[in-house]
Amino acid sequence: MSEIVGFVGMSHAPFATMTPPESVDEPGGAFMADAARVARAVANLAPDVIIAIGPDHFHGNFYDVMPPFVLGVESAQGFGDFGTYEGSVPVAKDLAWAIHAALTAADFDIALSYDLTLDHGVVQGWQMITPDKPIPIVPLVVNTAAPPLPSLQRSANLGAVLGSALRAWKGPERILILASGGLSHWLPSNDPRELPEERREPLIHGRADTKAFAAVREPRVRAMGGNPDARVNSEWDEWFLKQLAGGDAQPIIDLGNDGLEEHAGNGGQELRTWLIGQAAAVVPFVWTSYEAVPEWITGMGIGTSFEVE
């Protein structure tokens, strides 16, 4: 029988792989040091498969067709953005299809991908916690950019069904759940309704040549780095982490999309990945690290549901 051996919730940021800190005293250093600690704990847990929940940043999904949830069921490809892994990512196919069956039975209309493109929103966390062994994953990509944003309650409900499906799985797998989403951060809008044509058009039609689109977009993101005035909301991040650690996500859910954005920025919409993961794991959550890193344009945090040495 399968067993959920743990849950890791962690932030991601392009600059963690582009320009990693050289010491713990540099911006991002404390976060990266704790990520290494978590990786050692994951190695000790020896999971057979990782359920990897994260967003996409217009490398796999675009507004020609934008689903709220996409499940990878056969193969996946790391896009390689911002210095993250590029190439084939192993997918646990049988478990992926079992998850699809459970979610469908619970009236979740989940988009499927037989060859899912994964950017740093999924791949970076996978790399960080399994640096020495490419453990197979079941990837679940959640739209967090602009409508169709799944509601926070819907996301938590999906997580609960996901957890039940994992516990009912007849395989022998030791399963680890990984949720990757930034904590609070404010970014330029990616909502096509709000953008001038030169920015709107590639968000809709970028699928035609994703490499060319990324080549134009990524320098703009790189230029945002090193900004000491980049806004994060550390007090709210701490409140969010404490709510999960206390096992009470309902006040977070009650904020709704607008309330979440007010407190955590449009980038904070990624936090629905943590809600999904925590609802699936249903185990005590330990807040292991937090660092406000405006130079990386995000509040960086890690939380786990297993003992970190």
C-alpha positions in Angstrom: 0.0 0.0 0.0 1.1 3.6 -0.6 2.0 6.0 2.2 2.3 9.8 2.2 5.7 10.2 3.9 5.7 14.0 4.0 4.9 17.4 2.6 7.2 20.2 1.5 5.9 23.7 0.7 8.5 26.0 -0.6 8.9 29.2 -2.6 10.6 29.5 -5.9 12.3 32.4 -7.6 14.3 32.8 -10.9 17.2 34.3 -9.0 17.6 31.2 -6.8 19.0 29.3 -9.8 20.3 32.2 -11.9 22.4 33.9 -9.2 22.4 31.7 -6.1 24.0 33.3 -3.0 27.6 32.3 -2.2 27.1 32.4 1.6 24.3 32.2 4.1 24.7 35.9 4.9 23.8 37.0 1.4 20.2 37.7 0.2 18.6 34.3 -0.2 21.3 32.5 1.7 19.2 31.5 4.7 16.5 30.1 2.4 19.0 28.1 0.3 20.7 26.7 3.4 17.4 25.4 4.7 16.5 24.0 1.2 19.7 22.0 1.5 18.6 20.8 4.9 15.2 19.8 3.6 16.9 17.9 0.7 18.9 15.8 3.2 15.7 15.0 5.1 13.9 14.0 1.8 16.8 11.7 1.0 16.4 10.0 4.4 12.6 9.6 3.7 13.5 7.9 0.4 10.2 8.7 -1.5 9.5 6.7 -4.6 7.4 9.4 -6.2 6.8 13.1 -5.7 3.4 14.8 -6.3 4.7 18.2 -7.7 2.2 21.0 -7.5 3.2 24.4 -9.0 2.3 27.2 -11.4 3.5 27.9 -14.9 4.9 31.3 -16.0 3.9 31.2 -19.7 6.3 28.5 -20.8 3.7 25.7 -21.1 0.3 27.4 -20.8 -0.9 30.4 -22.7 -4.1 32.3 -23.1 -5.0 30.7 -26.3 -6.3 28.0 -24.0 -5.7 28.4 -20.2 -7.1 25.6 -17.9 -7.2 26.1 -14.1 -5.6 22.7 -13.5 -3.5 20.5 -15.7 -2.3 17.0 -14.7 0.6 15.4 -16.5 -0.1 11.7 -17.2 2.6 10.4 -19.5 5.7 12.6 -20.0 7.0 16.0 -19.0 9.7 18.3 -20.2 11.7 20.8 -18.1 11.8 24.1 -20.0 15.1 25.2 -18.7 14.1 28.8 -17.8 16.3 30.8 -15.5 19.0 28.1 -15.2 16.6 25.3 -14.1 16.7 21.8 -15.5 16.0 21.4 -19.2 15.0 18.0 -20.5 12.9 15.0 -19.8 11.3 14.7 -16.4 10.2 11.2 -15.3 6.4 10.9 -14.7 4.8 8.2 -12.6 2.1 7.3 -15.1 0.0 4.7 -13.3 -0.4 6.9 -10.2 -1.1 10.0 -12.4 -4.1 8.1 -14.0 -5.3 7.0 -10.6 -5.3 10.6 -9.5 -7.2 11.6 -12.6 -9.8 9.0 -12.0 -10.3 10.1 -8.3 -10.5 13.8 -9.2 -12.9 13.1 -12.1 -15.1 11.0 -9.8 -15.2 14.0 -7.4 -16.5 16.3 -10.3 -13.2 18.1 -10.9 -12.7 18.7 -14.7 -9.0 18.3 -14.9 -7.2 19.1 -18.2 -4.7 16.4 -19.2 -1.3 16.6 -20.8 0.5 13.7 -22.4 3.7 15.8 -22.6 3.6 18.7 -20.1 6.0 21.5 -20.2 7.3 22.5 -16.7 9.1 25.7 -15.9 10.8 26.8 -12.7 7.5 26.9 -10.9 7.6 23.1 -10.7 11.2 22.1 -11.7 13.1 24.3 -9.4 11.6 22.8 -6.2 12.0 19.3 -7.6 15.7 20.0 -8.2 16.3 21.6 -4.8 14.8 18.7 -2.8 16.2 15.9 -4.9 19.6 17.1 -6.2 21.2 13.7 -6.4 18.4 11.5 -7.7 15.7 12.3 -10.3 12.7 10.9 -8.4 9.6 10.5 -10.7 6.9 13.0 -10.3 3.2 13.4 -10.9 3.0 17.1 -12.0 -0.1 19.2 -11.3 0.1 22.7 -12.7 -2.3 25.3 -11.2 -3.1 28.5 -13.0 -2.2 31.5 -10.8 -1.6 34.3 -13.2 -5.1 35.6 -14.0 -8.6 34.2 -14.7 -9.4 31.3 -14.7 -8.1 31.3 -11.1 -9.6 28.4 -9.2 -11.0 29.6 -6.0 -9.1 29.1 -2.8 -11.9 26.8 -1.5 -11.9 24.8 -4.7 -8.1 24.4 -4.5 -8.3 23.2 -0.9 -11.1 20.8 -1.9 -9.0 19.4 -4.7 -6.2 18.9 -2.3 -8.4 16.8 0.0 -9.5 14.6 -2.9 -5.9 14.3 -4.0 -4.9 13.1 -0.6 -7.6 10.5 -0.5 -6.5 9.2 -3.9 -2.9 8.9 -2.8 -3.9 7.0 0.4 -6.1 4.6 -1.7 -3.4 3.9 -4.3 -2.6 0.2 -4.3 1.0 0.6 -5.4 3.9 0.3 -3.0 5.0 3.9 -3.4 6.3 6.1 -0.6 4.8 9.4 -1.7 6.1 12.9 -1.0 4.0 16.0 -1.8 5.8 19.1 -3.0 4.0 22.4 -3.4 6.0 25.3 -5.0 4.6 28.8 -4.9 6.0 32.1 -4.0 4.9 33.8 -0.8 4.0 37.5 -1.0 5.3 39.4 -4.0 4.0 42.1 -6.4 4.6 41.7 -10.1 3.5 43.4 -13.3 0.1 42.2 -14.3 -0.3 39.2 -16.6 -4.0 39.7 -17.2 -4.6 40.1 -20.9 -7.5 42.5 -20.2 -5.2 45.0 -18.6 -2.2 45.0 -21.0 -1.1 46.9 -24.0 -1.1 44.9 -27.3 2.7 44.4 -27.3 2.5 42.5 -24.0 -0.9 41.0 -24.5 -0.3 39.3 -27.8 2.6 37.0 -26.7 0.7 35.9 -23.6 -2.1 34.7 -25.9 0.0 33.4 -28.9 3.3 32.6 -27.3 2.7 28.8 -27.7 3.6 29.2 -31.4 7.3 29.7 -30.5 7.8 29.4 -26.7 11.6 29.7 -27.0 11.3 33.0 -28.8 8.8 34.3 -26.4 11.0 33.3 -23.4 14.0 34.9 -25.0 12.1 38.3 -25.0 10.4 37.9 -21.7 13.2 36.6 -19.5 15.5 39.6 -19.8 12.7 41.7 -18.5 12.4 39.5 -15.4 16.2 39.5 -15.0 16.1 43.3 -15.0 13.8 43.3 -12.0 16.4 41.6 -9.8 18.5 43.5 -7.3 15.7 46.0 -6.6 15.8 46.7 -2.8 12.5 48.4 -3.0 10.7 45.3 -4.4 7.6 44.9 -2.3 6.9 41.9 -0.1 4.6 41.6 3.0 6.6 39.8 5.6 4.0 40.2 8.4 1.4 38.6 6.2 3.7 35.8 5.1 4.3 34.9 8.7 0.6 34.9 9.4 0.0 32.6 6.4 2.7 30.1 7.6 1.4 30.2 11.1 -2.1 29.4 9.9 -0.9 26.3 8.1 1.3 25.3 11.0 -1.8 25.5 13.2 -3.8 23.4 10.8 -6.4 26.2 10.1 -6.4 27.2 6.5 -10.0 28.5 6.5 -9.1 32.1 7.3 -6.8 32.0 4.3 -9.5 30.5 2.1 -12.0 33.1 3.4 -9.8 35.9 2.0 -10.8 34.9 -1.5 -8.8 35.9 -4.6 -9.2 39.6 -4.0 -8.2 39.5 -0.3 -5.2 37.3 -1.1 -4.0 39.7 -3.7 -4.5 42.7 -1.4 -2.3 41.2 1.3 0.2 39.1 -0.8 0.2 40.7 -4.2 -0.7 39.1 -7.6 2.3 36.8 -7.2 0.8 35.6 -3.9 -2.0 33.9 -5.9 0.6 31.1 -6.2 -0.1 30.2 -2.6 -3.1 28.1 -3.7 -0.5 25.4 -4.4 0.4 25.3 -0.7 -3.3 25.0 0.2 -3.6 22.0 -2.2 -0.6 20.3 -0.8 -1.4 20.8 2.8 -5.0 19.7 2.3 -3.7 16.5 0.7 -1.1 15.8 3.3 -3.3 16.3 6.4 -0.3 16.1 8.7 1.3 18.6 11.2 3.0 21.4 9.4 6.3 22.8 10.6 7.5 26.2 9.5 11.2 25.7 9.0 12.4 28.9 7.4 11.4 32.3 6.1 13.4 35.1 4.5 12.1 38.3 2.9 14.3 38.7 -0.3 13.2 41.8 -2.1 16.2 41.4 -4.4 14.6 38.2 -5.6 11.2 39.9 -5.6 9.6 37.4 -3.2 9.1 36.3 0.3 10.9 33.0 0.5 9.7 30.3 2.8 9.9 26.6 3.4 7.4 24.5 5.5 7.5 20.8 6.0 5.4 18.0 7.5 8.3 15.8 8.6 11.1 16.3 11.0 14.0 18.3 9.6 17.3 17.5 11.3 
